[in-house]
Amino acid sequence: MTPPPKLCPKVILEGTRLTGKTDLAFALNEHPRVVGPRRYRYHSPLVSAEWCGFTNRPWGRGLINFEPAEEELALETYRTWARMFELQRYYSWIVDRFHLSTQAFQARAGRRYDFGWLEDRLRPLNFGLVLCVRDPDTFPEARLERLAVSGNPAQYDDLSVFVREQEELRALAARSTLPVLELEVSRRSVAELADVVADWLAENDLLGLRDE
């Protein structure tokens, strides 16, 4: 009997805060149509540019909000991740925020980065980009839900920041050379959203990787 095709999807989840990216990332990493049926839990890599790995303090700097003096550190980190994806091309990778978030944040300080070189390396690996968005009127209710669990609630005081960033990310996604799904998350369950992404990956032949 011929074995089924190997599932090794590669998905970048982008979006401003309060759009449920991380919950969706975990759901996709356990979705039977995305990573296959599982009888037990095992290692599945989740990568995030939001990790604050450049400073030795909580909510410090990292791959998104680095300072000019840390530019080469950030770019080397991106090159390292790209190489890791290339070396482990037949495995699934779920990325919770990546280069679009970096571009949006840095552009507000007048620093513009061209990540065309990165997308040129991600495209042959069959990466897809999911942009999570929500109706601006629903940010207040999303904020209330987040405050119940947040360790840094002050970051949600000004919701207009997220509305502006959402539009910045939309503009960046429109220029991306990767396949893009704009995913409306307002008042939809994580399970429903994961199903939508699974359908999109299947319809666009993004669940596996053909041998060269």
Secondary structure in CASP SS format (residue, H / E / C, confidence):
PFRMAT SS
TARGET T0000
AUTHOR 0000-0000-0000
METHOD secondary structure of the structure
MODEL  1
M C 1.00
T C 1.00
P C 1.00
P C 1.00
P C 1.00
K C 1.00
L C 1.00
C C 1.00
P C 1.00
K E 1.00
V E 1.00
I E 1.00
L E 1.00
E E 1.00
G C 1.00
T C 1.00
R C 1.00
L C 1.00
T C 1.00
G C 1.00
K H 1.00
T H 1.00
D H 1.00
L H 1.00
A H 1.00
F H 1.00
A H 1.00
L H 1.00
N C 1.00
E C 1.00
H C 1.00
P H 1.00
R H 1.00
V H 1.00
V H 1.00
G C 1.00
P C 1.00
R C 1.00
R C 1.00
Y C 1.00
R C 1.00
Y C 1.00
H C 1.00
S C 1.00
P C 1.00
L E 1.00
V E 1.00
S E 1.00
A C 1.00
E C 1.00
W C 1.00
C C 1.00
G C 1.00
F C 1.00
T C 1.00
N C 1.00
R C 1.00
P C 1.00
W C 1.00
G C 1.00
R C 1.00
G C 1.00
L C 1.00
I C 1.00
N C 1.00
F C 1.00
E C 1.00
P H 1.00
A H 1.00
E H 1.00
E H 1.00
E H 1.00
L H 1.00
A H 1.00
L H 1.00
E H 1.00
T H 1.00
Y H 1.00
R H 1.00
T H 1.00
W H 1.00
A H 1.00
R H 1.00
M H 1.00
F H 1.00
E H 1.00
L H 1.00
Q C 1.00
R C 1.00
Y C 1.00
Y C 1.00
S C 1.00
W E 1.00
I E 1.00
V E 1.00
D E 1.00
R C 1.00
F C 1.00
H H 1.00
L H 1.00
S H 1.00
T H 1.00
Q H 1.00
A H 1.00
F H 1.00
Q H 1.00
A H 1.00
R C 1.00
A C 1.00
G C 1.00
R C 1.00
R C 1.00
Y C 1.00
D C 1.00
F C 1.00
G H 1.00
W H 1.00
L H 1.00
E H 1.00
D H 1.00
R H 1.00
L H 1.00
R H 1.00
P H 1.00
L H 1.00
N C 1.00
F E 1.00
G E 1.00
L E 1.00
V E 1.00
L E 1.00
C E 1.00
V E 1.00
R C 1.00
D C 1.00
P H 1.00
D H 1.00
T H 1.00
F H 1.00
P H 1.00
E H 1.00
A H 1.00
R H 1.00
L H 1.00
E H 1.00
R H 1.00
L H 1.00
A C 1.00
V C 1.00
S C 1.00
G C 1.00
N C 1.00
P H 1.00
A H 1.00
Q H 1.00
Y H 1.00
D C 1.00
D C 1.00
L C 1.00
S H 1.00
V H 1.00
F H 1.00
V H 1.00
R H 1.00
E H 1.00
Q H 1.00
E H 1.00
E H 1.00
L H 1.00
R H 1.00
A H 1.00
L H 1.00
A H 1.00
A H 1.00
R H 1.00
S C 1.00
T C 1.00
L C 1.00
P C 1.00
V E 1.00
L E 1.00
E E 1.00
L E 1.00
E E 1.00
V C 1.00
S C 1.00
R C 1.00
R C 1.00
S C 1.00
V H 1.00
A H 1.00
E H 1.00
L H 1.00
A H 1.00
D H 1.00
V H 1.00
V H 1.00
A H 1.00
D H 1.00
W H 1.00
L H 1.00
A H 1.00
E H 1.00
N C 1.00
D C 1.00
L C 1.00
L C 1.00
G C 1.00
L C 1.00
R C 1.00
D C 1.00
E C 1.00
END
